Amino acid sequence: MLLRKFLPTALALALAASMPGVTAAAPAEILLSHQLDEERAERVEKVIERFNGSQKDYQVKLVRRVQGEPATDLNLATREEQGHYVAAKAAFKPIQQIMSEAGIPFDGSSIAPELRVGLTDARGNLAALPLALATPILFINKGAFRKAGLDPEKPPRTWAEVQKAADKLFDAGSKCPYTTSWPAWVHIDNLSAWNGVEVADAKGTLVFNGLPQVKHTALLTTWAKARFFVYFGRRDEADRRFAEGECGMLTSSSSLFGALHESRKVDTGVSPLPYHDDIQGAPQQTLAGGASLWAAGGRKPAEYKGIAQFVRFLMEPSLQVEFTAASGFLPMTAAARAAAGSKLLQADVAGLNIAYRQLQGPAALRTIRVSEIEKVRIIVEEELEAAWSGKTPAKEALDIAVQRGNLVMNKVPAAAAKAPARKK
């Protein structure tokens, strides 16, 4: 009798011991898609591993996004993609709403206003998290400067000074005195904001063919002819050339400073984005741009709870400091910025400090940015390339870019916005 009573109990205990998975639920998986380069993806992966190791309920998995595929649970949208995400915002669930429903305190207004541009609704509620933003600055190769007889501790501040430096670098044998990444972002959006001129009027009509923009485009055309300016492409190809020591000066994202400083392959100096000192009121402010984190709609409540926990993790000042040190991106909140300034070495935050100063002021809050509207960005880059290669005069190139861009903004059929035939 006792044996009959004991056997079922013992059998049940033995089965439970041999099947631990029966009682432990698997963590919910949250996919985070991206289009980062390999190096930055590795840095983000380390942050995700920290989150995954800090709790047992959720596992965030980083996956590379293929264009045209449906949105995953979380999506790191690049600056070039942001226009698509904003236009399709009904398909995404606002970060502010996710945090509220999860019962997690979240103050979107604590995020710096210049980082929230384009990511809030009419009430100021945050739709996406400005996770990986930066602003363009000037990088110099100190070794190349010394070789050319230039003082690396006094980098150029104006475009006129950049020309003088490029001349000396060229005479010293440099095959690439100056280069740039992200041409539409740097040389239209930020060139305009930094020098106090508009890219669009109050009605949203593009107007970036004014005298300052034309003079700047023409200046770079003369540099290209003189081999002072070497152009490598529309994305960050120039970053790699500078990192290999090929170029003397580079305008690119402030987030690059972390990687350059860490590699120590090139003795790198940083300076504010150059401005035109013949324009009254310049310099003013530059613009923040980069990748923002969007949550897809239509997910299960448990998944949104996991997303909320991940956002809370990302908002911790100590985590932002580590992410900033690893990636070079701007901390999101004032508390995180203060922590970065006190915990990181002065050399580590040199690029950040320049970026902060450039972003202070009302011009940093401009909402229309041609680099964030993909079809317009492509048009702008086509026309800048036509000017810099000498195929089209600068004024004509920007006039065409504005005309074609406004057709896109007004949703005129694509055929009407095609590039004109050019003389070979």
KASUL-V593658 format. One line per field, one symbol per residue. ss: DSSP state (h for helix, s for strand, l for the rest). A space follows every 50 residues. Layout:
ss=???
This chain:
ss=lhhhhhhhhhhhhhhhhhlhhhlllllssssssslllhhhhhhhhhhhhh hhhhlllssssssslllllllllssssllllhhhhhhlhhhsslhhhhhh hllllllhhhslhhhhlllslllllsllsssssslsssssshhhhhhlll lllllllshhhhhhhhhhhhhllllllsssllhhhhhhhhhhhhllllls lllllsllllhhhhhhhhhhhhhhhhllslllllllhhhhhhhlllllss sssllhhhhhhhhllllsssslllslllllllllllllssssssssllll hhhhhhhhhhhhhhhlhhhhhhhhhhhlllllshhhhhhhhhhllhhhhh hhhhhhhhlllhhhhllllhhhlhhhhhhhhhhhhhhhlllllhhhhhhh hhhhhhhhhllllhhhhlllllll
